[in-house]
Amino acid sequence: MESNSRTQNSVFNVSSNLIIYMIKTFLNFIARTIFIRVLGELYLGVNGLLTNILSMLSLAEMGFSVAISFGLYKPLAEKDNKQISALMTFFKKVYNVVGVIIIVVGIVLYFFIDKLIPEYKDLSNISIIYFLYLINTASTYFIAYKEILITADQKYYKLTKINIVFTVLLYTLQIIGLIIFKNFIVYLLIQFIVQILQKIWTNKFITKEYSQIDYNSKEEIQEKSYQNIKKNVKASFLHKIGDYCINGTDNIIISSFINVVTVGIYSNYTTIITMVNNIITMAYNNLTASVGNLLVKEKEKCLEVFLKLDFLAYLLYGFSGVVMLGVINEFITLWVGEKYLLQDITVLLICFNFFLAGTRLASNIVKTAAGLQNEDKYVPIIQSVVNLFISIILVKGIGINGVIIGTIISSILPCLYRPYIIYKKVFECGLSQYMCKYYFKYILVLIIDMIIIYFLSINIKLSGFLKLILLGIISSVIFVISIVIFFRKYKEYKYWYQILKEILTKLRKIILKLSKVKK
């Protein structure tokens, strides 16, 4: 019964988030298209750069959300409302402090804006734009803390209606605002007002849904739970610093060493990559709470579940990476024009980096669900130092390619170390079979696929929509063939193949029923 409930909640969470994200992606795509045509590449670059700069301020959160979320799994499973109240009260206080820190640091950072955006003198009202970003970032921490409770309880799907309404409202108003006012400040004001209203509405819903929880509790957090939170916060903070230095500094380096316009062009690619990545990680992030519950109650099943999730991540990221390599330049040409294109070799590096990040997804979920943030806390720091050093050295000689190569090289360490941690601490067995049978083979097959697609894409003498469709088909076929050739004997392949077969059979039956009804 418990297993069914856990699975059902995961399905509800994944489905609801997927619906919301598809709506959001569609509207965001329209809004971004209008943004580019109305405000141009300079403001597009500023938008990407300030988003990165101010996401740095979220480091003040120090990883409390991950630590508290882990701390909530057990009391939620045991329905211990007193302990849940104590944890949520503590989390509320932490986030209020974080909000204040972000405002103070953001004000200090403003005085260095000319170093971060060399073209800032060409931008009107840059001060107003900056502080709108800052307020929008900080305000979240004062009113969004309750969402961690409904997420850890695997009930995030209950927010679907609220999220859909406010998502549609936000992008509709932004599109109308851009068309009528053609003003970046109006665009940001709409974003700020709608997101504040959404957080307030969400808070009221969660308060009503968990009416038994006291967010101003005088109850003490259990000593063991407090020590675990303290340990995991330290580790999570180092992870957040490392992750930011790896994923959040590219735009800053590009702006400082090249120009902010290149940031805008690069951000079109990262926007598409992020859209695809978010669809996949959305499903997996919703599984974290379920894996946490599984570790508490049925730990012996975790290795089997991990291998299935890891193979699925490879299928999803490998397929997406190969297809995007084939079609993304043609897509951007049709979307916003050739002047927004990057070189083919740059696209190859971007797509491979996307795939490499995806290979860590399943191990990250198990590590987070098991509360093992402390085990590799120094790895992200080493990784970020390597990334920044290589990126800054190479960007001077080979431009944006050097920045991406720095990210790829620095990603090798966590790709190897995180599986080692979960195999040792969670599965309690050796890692060598996994690395040889699965991980290295995944990368080798993907590299072969990408090399083939890369040479096909630069040698096919077509253009426009026809080339996009042709490369999309060819890329898909090549990846599917390679999976069948290299992995058809794997248990994980057979498991997902059977699930796909069952889904297609059900769809066929539905189509046949519908056709009979029409007749």
C-alpha positions in Angstrom: 0.0 0.0 0.0 2.8 2.3 1.0 4.7 1.6 -2.3 1.6 2.3 -4.3 1.1 5.6 -2.5 4.7 6.6 -3.2 4.5 5.7 -6.8 1.1 7.4 -7.2 2.4 10.6 -5.7 5.4 10.6 -7.9 3.2 10.1 -11.0 0.9 12.9 -9.9 3.9 15.2 -9.3 5.6 14.5 -12.6 2.4 14.8 -14.6 1.3 18.0 -13.0 4.7 19.6 -13.3 5.0 18.5 -16.9 1.7 20.1 -17.8 2.7 23.3 -16.1 6.1 23.3 -17.7 4.8 22.7 -21.2 2.4 25.6 -20.9 5.2 27.7 -19.4 7.7 26.7 -22.2 5.2 27.5 -25.0 4.4 31.0 -23.5 8.0 31.7 -22.6 9.1 30.9 -26.2 6.5 33.4 -27.6 7.5 36.0 -25.0 11.3 35.6 -25.7 10.7 35.9 -29.5 8.8 39.2 -29.0 11.5 40.3 -26.5 14.3 39.7 -29.0 12.4 41.5 -31.8 11.3 44.5 -29.6 14.3 45.0 -27.3 17.2 43.5 -29.3 20.3 41.5 -28.5 21.8 44.0 -26.0 18.9 43.7 -23.5 18.8 40.0 -24.2 22.4 39.8 -23.0 21.7 42.0 -20.0 18.8 39.7 -19.0 20.9 36.6 -19.1 23.9 38.3 -17.3 21.8 39.8 -14.5 20.0 36.6 -13.9 23.4 34.9 -13.5 24.8 37.6 -11.3 21.9 37.7 -8.9 21.6 33.9 -8.8 25.0 34.2 -7.1 23.2 35.9 -4.2 21.1 32.7 -3.6 24.3 31.2 -2.2 23.3 33.0 1.0 20.6 30.3 1.3 23.6 28.0 2.1 21.7 24.8 1.2 19.2 24.9 4.1 16.3 23.9 1.7 18.1 20.6 0.9 18.9 19.9 4.6 15.4 20.8 5.8 13.8 18.8 3.1 15.8 15.7 4.1 15.0 16.4 7.7 11.2 16.4 6.9 11.1 13.0 5.2 11.0 11.0 8.5 8.5 13.2 10.5 6.2 13.3 7.5 6.3 9.5 7.1 5.6 9.2 10.9 3.1 12.1 10.9 5.0 13.8 13.7 3.4 17.3 13.4 5.3 18.7 16.4 8.7 18.0 14.7 7.4 19.2 11.3 6.3 22.5 13.0 9.7 22.9 14.7 11.5 22.4 11.4 9.3 24.7 9.4 9.6 27.5 12.1 13.3 27.2 11.9 13.3 27.2 8.1 11.1 30.4 8.1 13.6 32.2 10.4 16.5 31.1 8.2 14.8 32.3 5.0 14.0 35.7 6.5 17.7 36.2 7.4 18.7 35.0 3.9 16.3 37.6 2.3 18.0 40.4 4.3 21.5 39.2 3.4 20.6 39.1 -0.3 19.4 42.7 -0.2 22.5 44.0 1.6 25.0 42.1 -0.6 23.0 43.1 -3.7 23.3 46.8 -2.8 27.1 46.4 -2.4 27.4 44.5 -5.7 25.6 47.3 -7.5 28.7 49.6 -7.1 30.7 47.1 -9.3 28.1 47.0 -12.1 30.4 48.8 -14.5 33.0 45.9 -14.1 30.4 43.3 -14.8 28.7 45.0 -17.8 31.3 46.9 -19.8 28.5 48.3 -22.0 26.4 49.6 -19.1 26.7 53.2 -20.3 24.8 52.2 -23.5 21.9 51.0 -21.4 19.2 53.5 -20.1 17.8 53.0 -16.6 20.3 50.2 -15.8 20.0 51.1 -12.0 16.3 50.6 -12.0 16.7 47.4 -14.0 19.3 46.0 -11.6 17.2 46.8 -8.4 14.1 45.2 -9.9 16.1 42.0 -10.4 17.4 42.3 -6.8 14.0 42.8 -5.2 12.5 40.0 -7.2 15.3 37.7 -6.1 15.2 38.7 -2.4 11.4 38.7 -2.0 11.1 35.0 -2.7 12.8 34.1 0.5 10.4 36.1 2.7 7.2 34.3 1.4 8.1 31.1 -0.4 9.4 29.0 2.5 6.3 26.9 2.9 6.7 25.2 -0.5 9.4 22.9 0.9 6.8 21.2 3.1 4.4 20.3 0.3 7.3 19.2 -1.9 8.9 16.9 0.8 5.4 15.5 1.4 5.2 14.5 -2.3 2.0 16.6 -2.8 3.4 19.3 -5.0 0.8 18.3 -7.7 -1.9 20.0 -5.5 -0.4 23.4 -6.6 -1.1 22.7 -10.3 -4.1 24.9 -10.7 -2.4 27.9 -9.0 0.8 27.5 -11.0 -1.1 27.2 -14.4 -3.2 30.3 -13.7 -0.3 32.5 -12.7 2.0 31.2 -15.4 -0.6 32.1 -18.1 -1.2 35.4 -16.4 2.6 36.3 -16.2 3.5 35.6 -19.8 0.3 37.0 -21.3 0.8 40.3 -19.5 4.5 40.4 -20.4 3.7 39.8 -24.1 1.1 42.5 -24.0 3.5 44.8 -22.1 6.3 44.3 -24.7 4.0 45.0 -27.6 2.4 48.1 -26.2 5.2 49.7 -24.1 8.3 48.2 -25.7 10.0 48.7 -22.4 12.3 46.4 -20.3 11.3 48.0 -17.0 7.6 47.4 -17.7 8.5 43.7 -18.5 10.3 43.3 -15.2 7.6 45.1 -13.1 5.0 42.7 -14.5 7.2 39.8 -13.6 7.7 41.0 -10.0 4.0 41.8 -9.3 2.7 38.5 -10.7 5.3 36.3 -9.0 4.6 38.0 -5.6 0.9 37.4 -6.0 1.5 33.8 -6.9 3.7 33.2 -3.8 1.1 34.8 -1.5 -1.7 32.7 -3.0 0.5 29.5 -2.7 1.3 30.3 0.9 -2.4 30.6 1.8 -3.2 27.3 0.1 -0.4 25.4 1.9 -1.4 26.9 5.2 -4.9 25.7 4.7 -3.7 22.3 3.5 -1.5 21.8 6.5 -3.6 23.5 9.1 -2.1 21.3 11.8 1.4 22.8 11.3 2.4 25.7 13.4 4.9 28.0 11.6 5.7 29.9 14.8 6.2 26.8 17.0 8.1 26.9 20.3 8.9 23.2 19.9 12.6 22.3 19.8 14.1 20.4 16.9 15.3 16.9 17.9 19.0 16.9 18.6 19.8 14.2 16.1 17.8 16.0 13.4 19.5 19.3 14.3 22.9 17.8 14.0 22.1 16.2 10.6 20.8 19.6 9.4 23.9 21.3 10.6 26.1 18.8 8.9 24.2 18.8 5.6 24.0 22.6 5.5 27.7 22.9 5.6 28.1 20.4 2.8 25.2 21.8 0.8 26.7 25.3 1.0 29.9 24.1 -0.5 27.9 22.3 -3.2 26.0 25.5 -4.0 29.2 27.5 -4.3 30.7 24.9 -6.6 27.6 24.6 -8.7 27.3 28.3 -9.1 31.0 28.6 -10.1 30.4 25.9 -12.7 27.0 26.8 -14.1 26.5 30.4 -13.1 29.7 32.1 -14.1 29.9 31.4 -17.9 27.9 34.5 -18.8 30.0 36.7 -16.5 33.2 35.4 -18.0 31.8 35.8 -21.6 30.6 39.4 -20.8 33.9 40.4 -19.2 36.3 38.9 -21.8 34.1 39.1 -25.0 31.0 41.2 -24.8 27.4 41.2 -23.4 25.9 40.7 -27.0 27.6 37.3 -27.1 26.0 36.5 -23.8 22.6 37.2 -25.5 23.4 35.0 -28.4 24.7 32.2 -26.1 21.6 32.6 -23.9 19.3 31.5 -26.8 21.1 28.2 -26.9 21.1 27.8 -23.1 17.4 28.7 -23.0 16.6 25.8 -25.4 19.0 23.5 -23.5 17.4 24.5 -20.2 13.9 23.9 -21.4 14.8 20.3 -22.4 16.8 19.8 -19.2 14.0 21.1 -17.0 11.5 18.7 -18.5 13.8 15.8 -17.6 15.0 17.0 -14.2 11.4 18.0 -13.2 10.5 14.3 -13.3 13.6 13.2 -11.5 13.4 16.0 -8.8 9.9 14.9 -7.9 11.3 11.4 -7.4 13.8 12.6 -4.7 11.2 12.5 -2.0 10.0 9.1 -3.1 13.6 7.8 -3.1 14.0 9.3 0.4 10.9 7.4 1.5 12.2 4.2 -0.2 15.6 4.5 1.7 13.7 4.8 5.0 11.4 1.7 4.4 12.8 -0.5 1.6 16.5 0.2 1.3 17.3 -3.1 -0.4 15.5 -2.0 -3.6 17.6 1.1 -4.1 20.3 -0.3 -6.3 17.8 -1.8 -8.7 15.9 1.5 -8.8 19.1 3.5 -9.3 20.2 1.5 -12.3 16.8 1.9 -14.0 16.8 5.6 -13.3 20.4 6.0 -14.5 19.7 4.2 -17.8 16.6 6.2 -18.3 18.6 9.4 -17.7 21.1 8.2 -20.3 18.3 7.6 -22.9 16.7 10.9 -22.3 19.8 13.1 -22.2 21.6 11.1 -24.9 18.6 11.3 -27.3 18.1 15.0 -26.5 21.8 15.9 -26.9 22.1 14.1 -30.2 18.9 15.6 -31.7 19.7 19.1 -30.5 23.2 18.8 -32.0 21.6 18.1 -35.4 18.8 20.6 -35.4 19.5 23.5 -33.0 21.3 25.8 -35.5 18.6 25.4 -38.1 16.0 26.0 -35.5 17.6 29.3 -34.3 18.0 30.4 -37.9 14.3 29.9 -38.6 13.4 31.4 -35.2 15.5 34.6 -34.9 17.9 34.7 -37.8 21.5 33.8 -38.8 23.1 36.6 -36.8 22.2 34.8 -33.6 24.1 31.6 -34.6 27.2 30.1 -32.9 29.8 28.0 -34.7 29.0 24.3 -35.2 31.9 23.2 -33.0 30.5 25.5 -30.2 27.2 23.8 -30.5 28.9 20.3 -30.3 30.5 21.4 -27.0 27.3 22.8 -25.6 25.4 19.6 -26.4 28.1 17.3 -25.0 28.2 19.4 -21.8 24.4 19.1 -21.5 24.7 15.3 -21.8 27.6 15.1 -19.3 25.5 17.0 -16.7 22.6 14.5 -17.2 24.8 11.5 -16.4 25.0 12.8 -12.8 21.3 13.1 -12.4 20.4 9.7 -10.9 23.4 9.6 -8.6 22.6 13.1 -7.4 19.0 12.1 -6.5 20.1 9.1 -4.5 22.8 11.1 -2.7 20.4 13.9 -1.8 17.7 11.5 -0.7 20.2 9.7 1.5 21.4 12.9 3.1 25.0 12.4 1.9 25.8 16.0 1.1 28.7 15.9 3.5 30.5 13.1 1.7 31.7 15.0 -1.3 31.4 18.6 0.0 34.9 19.6 -1.2 34.5 18.2 -4.7 32.5 21.1 -6.1 35.1 23.6 -4.7 37.9 21.8 -6.5 35.6 21.5 -9.6 34.8 25.2 -9.6 38.5 26.2 -9.2 39.4 24.0 -12.2 36.5 25.4 -14.2 37.3 29.1 -13.6 41.0 28.6 -14.1 40.6 26.7 -17.4 37.8 29.0 -18.7 39.6 32.2 -18.0 42.9 30.9 -19.6 41.1 29.5 -22.7 38.6 32.3 -23.3 41.5 34.6 -24.2 42.7 32.3 -26.9 39.6 30.5 -28.3 36.7 32.6 -27.0 33.4 31.1 -25.9 34.6 27.6 -26.8 37.2 27.9 -24.0 34.5 28.7 -21.4 32.5 25.6 -22.4 35.6 23.4 -22.5 36.5 24.6 -18.9 33.0 23.5 -17.8 33.3 20.1 -19.5 36.8 19.3 -18.0 35.7 20.3 -14.5 32.6 18.1 -14.7 34.7 14.9 -14.9 35.4 14.8 -11.1 31.8 14.7 -9.8 30.9 12.3 -12.6 33.3 9.8 -11.1 33.1 10.6 -7.4 29.4 10.8 -6.8 28.7 7.3 -8.0 31.5 6.1 -5.8 29.8 7.7 -2.7 26.4 6.2 -3.3 27.8 2.7 -4.1 29.9 2.8 -0.9 27.5 4.4 1.5 24.0 3.5 0.2 24.4 0.3 -1.9 27.4 -1.0 0.1 29.1 -2.6 -2.9 31.9 -2.0 -5.4 31.7 0.5 -8.2 34.0 -1.0 -10.9 31.2 -3.1 -12.6 29.0 0.0 -12.9 31.7 2.2 -14.3 32.8 -0.4 -16.9 29.4 -1.9 -17.8 27.4 1.3 -17.8 29.1 4.7 -17.4 32.1 4.5 -19.7 30.0 2.7 -22.3 27.3 5.4 -22.1 29.9 8.1 -22.9 31.7 6.2 -25.6 28.5 5.4 -27.5 27.3 9.0 -27.2 30.6 10.5 -28.5 30.4 8.2 -31.5 26.8 9.3 -32.2 27.7 13.0 -31.8 30.7 12.8 -34.1 28.5 11.2 -36.8 25.8 13.8 -36.4 28.3 16.7 -36.4 29.8 15.7 -39.7 26.4 15.0 -41.3 25.0 18.4 -40.1 27.9 20.4 -41.7 27.9 18.4 -45.0 24.2 18.2 -45.8 23.7 20.9 -48.4 20.1 21.8 -47.5 18.8 24.7 -45.4 15.7 25.8 -43.6 12.8 23.7 -42.4 13.7 20.8 -44.7 17.2 20.4 -43.2 15.8 20.7 -39.7 13.3 17.9 -40.2 15.8 15.7 -42.1 18.5 16.1 -39.4 16.0 15.5 -36.6 14.9 12.2 -38.2 18.5 11.1 -39.0 19.7 12.0 -35.4 16.8 10.1 -33.8 17.4 7.0 -35.9 21.2 7.0 -35.3 20.7 7.2 -31.5 18.0 4.5 -31.4 20.1 2.1 -33.6 23.1 2.6 -31.3 21.0 1.9 -28.2 19.6 -1.3 -29.7 23.1 -2.5 -30.8 25.0 -1.8 -27.6 22.4 -2.2 -24.8 19.7 -4.6 -26.0 20.9 -7.3 -23.6 20.8 -5.1 -20.5 18.1 -5.7 -17.9 17.4 -1.9 -17.7 16.9 -1.8 -21.5 14.5 -4.7 -21.3 12.6 -3.0 -18.4 12.1 0.3 -20.2 11.4 -1.4 -23.5 8.6 -3.4 -21.9 7.1 -0.2 -20.4 7.3 1.6 -23.7 5.7 -1.4 -25.4 2.8 -1.4 -22.9 2.3 2.4 -23.3 2.2 2.0 -27.1 -0.3 -0.9 -26.8 -2.6 1.1 -24.7 -2.4 4.0 -27.1 -3.2 1.7 -30.0 -6.3 0.4 -28.2 -7.4 4.0 -27.4 -7.0 5.0 -31.0 -8.9 1.9 -32.2 -11.8 2.7 -29.8 -11.9 6.3 -31.0 -11.9 5.2 -34.7 -14.8 2.8 -34.0 -16.8 5.5 -32.2 -16.4 7.9 -35.2 -17.6 5.2 -37.6 
